């Protein structure tokens, strides 16, 4: 289940990160539901556990997921022969 809330930042006396707020709300909901009898006390740890962040793929995975379009010549660097040699008298 996903719940989305909008909370003004000015509501807190000390600044909090979105992750801190999410953790505190999850813990408060678990305690509230146990007190009401909606959830068994054994399930509190499962409810209040922080969710693991989704693992991002590597850059190589991202590049391989892109469509294979275009000609290779479009992406090649032009040949650079360097600066011309200047001879002085």
Number of C-alpha atoms within 10 A of each C-alpha: 2 3 5 6 6 5 10 7 12 8 8 9 7 7 10 10 8 11 11 12 12 17 15 14 13 18 17 14 15 23 17 13 15 16 12 10 10 10 15 12 13 9 11 17 11 10 17 18 12 15 12 6 6 6 6 8 8 9 9 8 10 10 10 10 9 8 7 8 6 8 8 7 8 8 8 8 7 8 6 6 6 6 6 6 6 5 5 4 2
